[in-house]
Each structure stands twice: as C-alpha cells, then as structure tokens.
Amino acid sequence: MAGGSQDDTEEQPSWLDTQNDEHHRQEVEPLLLGTGVMNLKDPDEDAEHNQQPDEEADEEAEDETDLETAVLSAASGNSKKTYGSTTSASSPKSKSPSSTAAAKKLSKAKNKLWPFYSSDSKKKKKANSNRRMQETEEDYDPDDQWPESRVSYNTKTGRPERPSRPCCLNIFFFVEACGILTCLCLLVSQTLPLVMVPLKEIEPVDMVLKVYISLFSLLFMIVEYDLNIPFVRQSVFLQTYASRGFLYSFLGLTCLEEAYSERVNDMLAHSNEKFHVAWFALFLQVSAWSLCALGVVYFIMGLFCMKRVRDKLVKDYRERWKEYREALKEWKKEHADEG
C-alpha cells in the first residue's frame, strides 16, 4: 500500500504543485498572448507620417504606444481567467478554447480602440495638408506662371502696338450692333406715326401700345450698348441670352400683329387708290421680323452658355488695352527724357 501511494504521488501532474506556478505561467503566457507587440499603425499612412516633422512623429509614436498598451492591458486582463489550462509546451500548434477566447477579446479591444486612432490620424492628416497648402500659397509667385505683360512692341521703333480684337469677340459685337440697329428702327417706326399722323386719327389703345414698345426699344438699346447702369447690369433676365432672346421674340411678334392691323386699316382708308403703299406698316413689319430673328439667335446662344464666353473675352480685351495704355505711357516718358 505504501508503494502504491508513492506511485500515485509520482504520477500527479506538475501543474498541481503550487511551487511551479511561476514557471507554468511563463510557459503558458506566450501561447495565450503571443510574443512581441501588435502593430496598429495603418500602412497606407507610412509615407505621409515619414514626411512629418520630428515633433509630430514623436506625438504619433506616443499615441501608438498608449494605444498598444491599452489594447494589451485589456487583453491581458481578460486572459487571466484562462490560467490553469492543461495545454502542454510540447504541442505549440494546438489551440485550446481559452486561447481562442483570448484572441477574440483582443480583436474586440482592437476594434473598439481603432476608430479613435483613425479619427486622430485623419485630423492630423488634414492639418498637415492645410499647413502645406499655406506654405505653397506663400511660396507662389504669379510671375513664374504668367508673363509680365501681353503687350507686343514694334521691332523698329519699340513703340507698343495696339491689341488686336479676337475674331469671336467681333462676332459678338456684330450681333450686338444688329440688335442696336433693329431696336433703333423699331423705335423710329413707333414714334413717326405719333409725330406725322394727327392724334385724333390714332386710337388710345394703339397710342399706349406704341409708347410701351418705344420704351422697350430704348431699354434694349441700353442693354445692347452695355452701359454701366446698375439696374441693367444686375438684371439677370436682361443679361442672360436665353431670356433676352425670349423678350426680343415676344416683342417682335407683337409688332408684327400691330403692323398687320395698321396695314389693313391703311389699305381700307385708301381703297380707291390702285398703287398705295402703307409705308409705316411696311417699315414696322421689317423691323419686327428682324427683332424676331435676333431673338432666335440670342436664344440659341443662351442654350450654349455663350454669355460667359463673351464676358471672358471682353474682360481679357479690356485688360490688354489697359496694359497697352500703361506701356504707351512709359514709352512716351522714356522718349520724352531722351528728347
């Protein structure tokens, strides 16, 4: 019996002895938690973090260290419950349920803490991009990209030459000149009957209509001439080509109806004459057709957003003229000193 009890004592596992607790902890802990330190740094941001100053690199290193410490402490705190596992050191490839639970808890702790680290890195990334943008704006020199002057000089005399007008701008100016001429003809066709025909023969409705059309003709002439009037410049309905073409077409159709009624009335009044021509009505009819055609052209130009192109060309042309005047003034001053 004594020999049997002695054999049972020798067959007892070593982990039941409390004296081997520390040694057993050192053997089991690498299997549960692994060796080394988990790297939680985003590999996509390595290039950018390497370009940051030393102070920002130190701050990021401290943040990463705190984050790793928090994750490992959370995992190690939860892994203490797995102490006492029967996994031996002779089978390192085997995975016990306690090690799997510890790995899951470590993954959860990482997922909880990773968004905070990600948001901090995004804030730092945005701050660094803003700082680089400010440095770029401070170092920007417009002379490196644009020439000092767009004025051309005469090769013989050195006198500045007048800037030439672009072909596209000439087309826009031609359309505007046609608009001014058409509105002027329409204004004349409305005011001549008021002057040459007795007021008793004109009906009140026709007189009011002629006054309104005359006012609209004056307004459109101001718009086409591009005068610096706040009301005209700030009116989107008048400055936009599509809406301007709509107004021109509407006014032209109104004038066509007026010309037709005047022609009929004039022919009835002179029905006894064989070769009578209603000159006022004919002149009004030609002006109305011209205004309708101009309205269609403006409407098509508005569909293709040609107003922006026109304004850009005019602005560039005026700037070149300003540079030309300044260059001409300097040239005259230099030659006056030489003379």
C-alpha positions as CSV (number, residue, x, y, z in Angstrom):
1,M,0.0,0.0,0.0
2,A,2.8,2.3,0.8
3,G,4.4,1.6,-2.5
4,G,1.1,2.2,-4.4
5,S,0.6,5.6,-2.7
6,Q,4.1,6.5,-3.6
7,D,3.5,5.7,-7.3
8,D,0.3,7.8,-7.3
9,T,2.2,10.7,-5.9
10,E,4.9,10.4,-8.6
11,E,2.2,10.3,-11.5
12,Q,0.5,13.5,-10.4
13,P,1.0,16.4,-13.0
14,S,3.5,19.1,-12.1
15,W,1.0,22.0,-12.5
16,L,-0.9,20.8,-9.3
17,D,2.2,21.7,-7.3
18,T,1.9,25.4,-6.2
19,Q,5.7,25.8,-6.2
20,N,5.7,25.5,-10.1
21,D,3.1,28.3,-10.6
22,E,5.5,30.9,-11.7
23,H,7.3,28.5,-14.1
24,H,4.0,27.3,-15.5
25,R,2.8,31.0,-16.0
26,Q,5.9,31.7,-18.1
27,E,5.3,28.6,-20.3
28,V,1.5,29.3,-20.9
29,E,1.5,33.1,-21.3
30,P,3.3,33.1,-24.7
31,L,0.9,30.6,-26.0
32,L,-2.2,32.6,-25.0
33,L,-1.0,36.2,-25.7
34,G,1.8,35.5,-28.2
35,T,5.2,37.2,-28.3
36,G,6.1,40.7,-29.4
37,V,3.9,43.8,-29.7
38,M,0.9,44.2,-32.0
39,N,1.4,47.0,-34.6
40,L,-1.8,49.0,-35.0
41,K,-0.4,51.5,-37.4
42,D,-2.1,52.0,-40.8
43,P,0.4,51.0,-43.6
44,D,-1.2,53.4,-46.0
45,E,-0.1,56.4,-44.0
46,D,3.5,55.4,-43.6
47,A,4.7,57.7,-46.4
48,E,2.9,60.7,-45.1
49,H,4.0,60.1,-41.4
50,N,7.6,59.8,-42.5
51,Q,7.4,63.3,-44.0
52,Q,6.1,65.0,-40.9
53,P,8.4,67.0,-38.5
54,D,10.1,65.3,-35.6
55,E,7.7,66.7,-33.0
56,E,4.6,65.3,-34.8
57,A,6.4,61.9,-35.3
58,D,7.1,61.8,-31.5
59,E,3.5,62.6,-30.7
60,E,2.3,59.9,-33.0
61,A,4.7,57.4,-31.5
62,E,3.4,58.2,-28.0
63,D,-0.2,57.9,-29.2
64,E,0.5,54.5,-30.8
65,T,2.4,53.3,-27.6
66,D,-0.6,54.3,-25.4
67,L,-3.0,52.6,-27.8
68,E,-1.0,49.4,-27.9
69,T,-0.6,49.4,-24.1
70,A,-4.4,49.9,-23.7
71,V,-5.1,47.0,-26.1
72,L,-2.6,44.6,-24.5
73,S,-3.7,45.5,-21.0
74,A,-7.3,44.9,-21.9
75,A,-6.5,41.6,-23.4
76,S,-4.1,40.5,-20.6
77,G,-6.7,41.5,-18.0
78,N,-9.3,39.2,-19.7
79,S,-6.8,36.4,-20.3
80,K,-6.1,35.9,-16.6
81,K,-9.3,33.9,-16.5
82,T,-7.7,31.3,-18.7
83,Y,-4.9,30.4,-16.2
84,G,-4.8,26.7,-15.4
85,S,-5.0,25.5,-19.0
86,T,-3.8,21.9,-19.5
87,T,-2.1,22.6,-22.8
88,S,1.5,21.5,-22.6
89,A,4.6,23.1,-24.1
90,S,5.2,20.0,-26.2
91,S,2.3,20.8,-28.6
92,P,2.6,24.5,-29.5
93,K,0.5,24.2,-32.7
94,S,-2.6,23.0,-30.7
95,K,-5.2,25.7,-29.8
96,S,-7.1,25.5,-26.6
97,P,-10.6,27.1,-26.1
98,S,-9.1,29.5,-23.6
99,S,-6.5,30.8,-26.2
100,T,-9.3,31.3,-28.8
101,A,-11.4,33.3,-26.4
102,A,-8.4,35.5,-25.5
103,A,-7.7,36.1,-29.2
104,K,-11.4,37.1,-29.7
105,K,-11.3,39.5,-26.8
106,L,-8.0,41.0,-28.1
107,S,-9.7,41.5,-31.5
108,K,-12.7,43.2,-29.9
109,A,-10.5,45.5,-27.9
110,K,-8.6,46.5,-31.1
111,N,-11.8,47.2,-33.0
112,K,-13.1,49.4,-30.2
113,L,-9.9,51.4,-30.0
114,W,-9.1,51.6,-33.7
115,P,-11.7,54.2,-34.7
116,F,-10.4,56.7,-32.2
117,Y,-6.9,56.3,-33.6
118,S,-8.2,56.5,-37.2
119,S,-10.1,59.8,-36.5
120,D,-7.0,61.3,-34.8
121,S,-4.9,60.4,-37.8
122,K,-7.4,61.9,-40.2
123,K,-7.4,65.2,-38.2
124,K,-3.6,65.2,-38.3
125,K,-3.6,64.5,-42.0
126,K,-6.0,67.3,-42.6
127,A,-3.9,69.7,-40.5
128,N,-0.7,68.8,-42.4
129,S,-2.4,69.2,-45.7
130,N,-3.6,72.7,-44.7
131,R,-0.2,73.6,-43.5
132,R,1.4,72.5,-46.8
133,M,-1.2,74.4,-48.7
134,Q,-0.4,77.6,-46.8
135,E,3.3,77.1,-47.5
136,T,2.5,76.7,-51.1
137,E,0.4,79.8,-51.3
138,E,3.2,81.8,-49.6
139,D,5.8,80.5,-52.0
140,Y,3.6,81.0,-55.1
141,D,4.9,83.6,-57.5
142,P,2.5,84.6,-60.3
143,D,5.4,85.8,-62.4
144,D,6.6,82.2,-62.7
145,Q,3.4,81.2,-64.5
146,W,2.1,84.2,-66.3
147,P,4.2,86.6,-68.4
148,E,4.8,90.1,-67.1
149,S,3.0,91.8,-70.0
150,R,0.9,90.8,-73.0
151,V,1.8,93.9,-74.9
152,S,3.6,93.5,-78.3
153,Y,6.1,96.1,-79.4
154,N,7.3,97.3,-82.7
155,T,10.6,95.8,-83.7
156,K,11.9,99.0,-85.3
157,T,10.7,101.8,-83.0
158,G,9.9,99.9,-79.8
159,R,6.5,101.5,-79.6
160,P,3.7,99.4,-78.1
161,E,1.3,98.1,-80.7
162,R,-2.5,98.2,-80.2
163,P,-4.0,95.0,-79.1
164,S,-6.0,93.2,-81.8
165,R,-9.6,92.2,-81.2
166,P,-10.3,88.4,-81.3
167,C,-12.5,87.1,-84.1
168,C,-15.0,85.6,-81.7
169,L,-15.4,88.9,-79.9
170,N,-16.0,90.6,-83.3
171,I,-18.9,88.2,-83.9
172,F,-20.5,89.1,-80.5
173,F,-20.1,92.8,-81.3
174,F,-21.7,92.3,-84.7
175,V,-24.7,90.7,-83.1
176,E,-25.0,93.5,-80.6
177,A,-24.7,96.1,-83.3
178,C,-27.5,94.4,-85.2
179,G,-29.6,94.5,-82.0
180,I,-29.0,98.2,-81.6
181,L,-29.8,98.9,-85.2
182,T,-33.0,96.8,-85.0
183,C,-34.2,98.5,-81.8
184,L,-33.5,101.9,-83.4
185,C,-35.6,101.1,-86.4
186,L,-38.4,99.8,-84.2
187,L,-38.2,103.0,-82.2
188,V,-38.5,105.1,-85.3
189,S,-41.4,103.1,-86.6
190,Q,-43.3,103.7,-83.4
191,T,-42.5,107.4,-83.0
192,L,-43.0,108.6,-86.6
193,P,-46.8,107.9,-86.6
194,L,-47.1,109.8,-83.4
195,V,-45.5,112.8,-84.9
196,M,-46.7,112.8,-88.5
197,V,-50.3,111.4,-88.0
198,P,-52.9,113.6,-86.2
199,L,-53.6,112.3,-82.7
200,K,-57.3,112.3,-83.4
201,E,-56.8,109.5,-86.0
202,I,-54.9,107.3,-83.6
203,E,-56.9,105.2,-81.2
204,P,-55.9,105.4,-77.4
205,V,-55.0,101.7,-77.3
206,D,-52.7,102.0,-80.3
207,M,-51.1,105.1,-78.8
208,V,-50.4,103.3,-75.4
209,L,-49.0,100.3,-77.3
210,K,-46.6,102.5,-79.3
211,V,-45.4,104.2,-76.1
212,Y,-44.7,100.9,-74.5
213,I,-42.9,99.5,-77.5
214,S,-40.8,102.7,-77.7
215,L,-39.8,102.3,-74.0
216,F,-38.8,98.7,-74.5
217,S,-36.8,99.6,-77.6
218,L,-34.8,102.2,-75.6
219,L,-34.2,99.7,-72.8
220,F,-32.9,97.1,-75.2
221,M,-30.6,99.6,-76.9
222,I,-29.1,100.4,-73.5
223,V,-28.7,96.6,-72.8
224,E,-27.0,96.0,-76.2
225,Y,-24.7,99.0,-75.8
226,D,-23.6,97.6,-72.4
227,L,-23.9,100.8,-70.5
228,N,-22.8,100.8,-66.8
229,I,-26.2,101.2,-65.3
230,P,-26.8,99.2,-62.1
231,F,-30.4,98.3,-62.9
232,V,-29.4,96.9,-66.3
233,R,-26.2,95.2,-65.1
234,Q,-27.9,93.5,-62.2
235,S,-30.9,92.3,-64.1
236,V,-30.5,88.6,-64.7
237,F,-33.4,88.5,-67.1
238,L,-31.9,91.1,-69.4
239,Q,-28.3,89.9,-69.2
240,T,-29.0,86.2,-69.9
241,Y,-29.0,85.5,-73.6
242,A,-31.9,82.9,-73.4
243,S,-34.3,85.3,-71.6
244,R,-33.2,88.2,-73.8
245,G,-34.0,86.2,-76.9
246,F,-37.4,85.3,-75.5
247,L,-38.1,89.0,-74.9
248,Y,-37.0,90.0,-78.4
249,S,-39.1,87.3,-80.0
250,F,-42.2,88.3,-78.0
251,L,-41.8,92.0,-78.8
252,G,-41.2,91.2,-82.5
253,L,-44.4,89.1,-82.7
254,T,-46.4,92.0,-81.0
255,C,-45.0,94.4,-83.6
256,L,-45.9,92.1,-86.4
257,E,-49.5,92.0,-85.2
258,E,-49.5,95.7,-84.9
259,A,-48.1,96.2,-88.4
260,Y,-50.6,93.8,-89.9
261,S,-53.6,95.7,-88.3
262,E,-52.1,99.1,-89.4
263,R,-51.6,97.9,-92.9
264,V,-55.2,96.6,-93.2
265,N,-56.6,99.9,-91.8
266,D,-54.4,102.0,-94.2
267,M,-55.5,99.9,-97.2
268,L,-59.2,100.3,-96.3
269,A,-58.8,104.1,-95.9
270,H,-57.1,104.3,-99.3
271,S,-59.1,101.7,-101.1
272,N,-59.8,104.0,-104.1
273,E,-56.1,104.3,-104.9
274,K,-54.6,101.5,-107.0
275,F,-50.9,101.9,-106.1
276,H,-51.0,102.9,-102.5
277,V,-48.3,101.5,-100.2
278,A,-48.6,101.6,-96.4
279,W,-45.0,102.7,-95.7
280,F,-45.3,102.9,-91.9
281,A,-46.7,99.4,-91.7
282,L,-44.1,98.0,-94.1
283,F,-41.2,99.6,-92.1
284,L,-42.7,98.3,-88.9
285,Q,-43.1,94.8,-90.4
286,V,-39.4,94.7,-91.5
287,S,-38.2,95.8,-88.0
288,A,-40.4,93.3,-86.3
289,W,-39.1,90.4,-88.4
290,S,-35.6,91.5,-87.7
291,L,-36.3,91.6,-84.0
292,C,-37.8,88.1,-84.1
293,A,-34.7,86.7,-85.9
294,L,-32.4,88.4,-83.4
295,G,-34.4,86.9,-80.6
296,V,-33.9,83.4,-82.0
297,V,-30.2,83.9,-82.4
298,Y,-29.9,85.1,-78.8
299,F,-32.0,82.2,-77.5
300,I,-29.7,79.6,-79.3
301,M,-26.6,81.4,-77.9
302,G,-28.1,81.2,-74.5
303,L,-28.6,77.5,-74.8
304,F,-24.9,77.1,-75.4
305,C,-23.9,79.4,-72.5
306,M,-22.2,81.9,-74.8
307,K,-22.7,84.8,-72.4
308,R,-19.9,83.6,-70.2
309,V,-17.6,83.3,-73.3
310,R,-18.5,86.8,-74.3
311,D,-17.8,88.3,-70.9
312,K,-14.5,86.5,-70.6
313,L,-13.3,87.8,-74.0
314,V,-14.4,91.3,-73.2
315,K,-12.6,91.2,-69.8
316,D,-9.4,90.0,-71.4
317,Y,-9.6,92.5,-74.2
318,R,-10.1,95.4,-71.7
319,E,-7.2,94.2,-69.6
320,R,-4.9,94.1,-72.7
321,W,-6.0,97.6,-73.5
322,K,-5.1,98.8,-70.0
323,E,-1.7,97.2,-70.3
324,Y,-1.2,98.8,-73.6
325,R,-2.0,102.3,-72.3
326,E,0.4,101.8,-69.4
327,A,3.1,100.6,-71.7
328,L,2.5,103.5,-74.1
329,K,2.7,106.0,-71.2
330,E,6.1,104.6,-70.1
331,W,7.3,104.6,-73.7
332,K,6.4,108.2,-74.2
333,K,8.0,109.1,-70.9
334,E,11.3,107.5,-71.8
335,H,11.4,109.1,-75.2
336,A,10.5,112.5,-73.7
337,D,13.5,112.2,-71.4
338,E,15.7,111.2,-74.3
339,G,14.5,114.2,-76.4
